[in-house]
Amino acid sequence: MMAADGRVVMISGASRGIGAAVARRLARDGYRLSLGVRDTRLPPVGGAETCLVTRYEASEREAGKAWVAATLDRFGRIDALVNNAGILRTVPLEEEDEAGLDEMWAINVKAPLRIIRAALPHLKKSGRGRVVNLSSLAGKRVYNAGNGYAMSKFALMALTHSVRRLGWEHGIRATALCPGLVNTDMAAGFSPLDPAGMIQPEDLAEMVAYLIALPNNAAIAEVLVNMRHEDML
């Protein structure tokens, strides 16, 4: 396993939930962090010298470019991306109103694509660039009637494998982290299950730390994480 060694990690949606847990975990390992958040009043994680907090609104087309530029201006390098920001809107198959689908496509698919595109030259320069996309088990199977969310996560899986294939010769390794229900505000909005029985953000943060620390010759393409048994797993 590789040490942090001054490496810089960008994390979107880092103000709460999974993103915040990932930031805390990576700070403990000594990574320098660039946190993309809506509210820049978020205090630096691990200290101001090693953490940049900058505005990132995933729905804005140029937000990814601006965030990458700010990260380079502060640290001069980018070694890893954790694309965590995402939304859930219920869009059944027979629903004609596509506003929610369009919103999920913009934030769950296009936003990470734009960040990766902007950061790609710097990930190549790193020689061991890492991309971890927070997908979902909804990106592997359709479990309920809200097919719009699954469609966006299936697309994110395709993006992850594209990055993995096209970046391989440059030392870029991409992984799709696919959890089931996680104890976050998103799950609280629609699930009646006990939060204590759900996947905890801190456990996913441990997985992210493991994935970005692996050497180039031990790449993992997908990690499926569940709180309950499913035959497909």
C-alpha positions, 0 to 999 in steps of 0.5 A: 500500500502506498503512503499519501506522500503529498498526494492531492485528492478532490472530493465532491459533496464533502460537507456531509454524509459519505463525502465528509466521512471520506474527507476525515478519513483521508486527512488522517492518512495525510492526504492534501484535500480539495473539497468541493462544496456548496457552502464554503463556510465548511471548516477545513478538514485536517487544517487550513494548510492541507485542505482547500474548501471551494465552491462547487455546484454540480449542476453548473456546467463550468463548475468542474473546470473552476474547481480543478483550476482552484485545486491546481492553483493551491496545490499544483497537482491532482492525484485522485478524484472522489466523485461523491455528489449526487441526488435521488429523484423518483422518476417511474417508467410511466412518468412523463415529467422528465425534469427529475431525470434531467436533473439526475443526469446533469448531477449524477452523470455529467458533473463527474464526467466534466470533473474527470475531463478537466483533471485528466491531464493532471491524473496522467501526470501523477502516474498513479491517478485514482478515480472513485465514483460513488455509484450505487447498487442501483447501478447494477440492478433495478430494485424498485419503480424509481428507474430514473435513478438507476438509469443515471447510476448505470451511466455512471458505471459506464463512465467509470469503466471508460476512465479505467480503460482509457486511463490504464496506460497512464497509471489511472485506476478507476473504481465504482463504489456501489453501496446499498442503503447508507445512513445519510440524509438521502436514505432518511428521506425515503427509507423506513429502515433503522439507520443503525442497520444501514451501511455507515458512511465511515465504512465506505470512507475506509474503502475509499482510503483503501482503493486510492492507496492500492498500487497500480498492479492491484486495481479494483474495478467495482466494489458492491456493498450491501446491508442485506443479502441479495442473490446477485451478490 
